[in-house]
Amino acid sequence: MITPSKLRQNLYNLLDQVIQTGKPIEVKRRDKVLKIIIEPSKSKLDNLKKRDVLNCKPDELINNNWDKEWKA
C-alpha cells in the first residue's frame, strides 16, 4: 500500500508496473483504500441488447412447408 504522495512521485512507472504484472496497486488516503487495477477487456458483442424479433415460435419456421410459395 502506498501514499498519494508516493503515487504522484512515480505515477507513470507505477501504472506501467500494473500493466506489466497485472498486480493492482493500493493507495491509502483519508482512511480509504483505492485500487489501481486493469479492467478486463470486453467484447463488442457484450454491448448488444437481447431483442425478440420473431413473430412466431422458432419451431414454426423449421417445420413450415413452403411448397405453395416456391415457384421453380
TAJO-V338969 format. One line per field, one symbol per residue. ss: DSSP state (h for helix, s for strand, l for the rest). burial: 1 if it has 24 or more other ideal C-beta (glycine too) atoms within 12 Angstrom, else 0. Layout:
# TAJO-V338969
ss: ???
burial: ???
This chain:
# TAJO-V338969
ss: lsshhhhhhlhhhhhhhhhhhlllsssssllssssslllllllhhhhllllllllllhhhhhllllllllll
burial: 010000100000010001000000101000000001000000000000000000000000000000000000
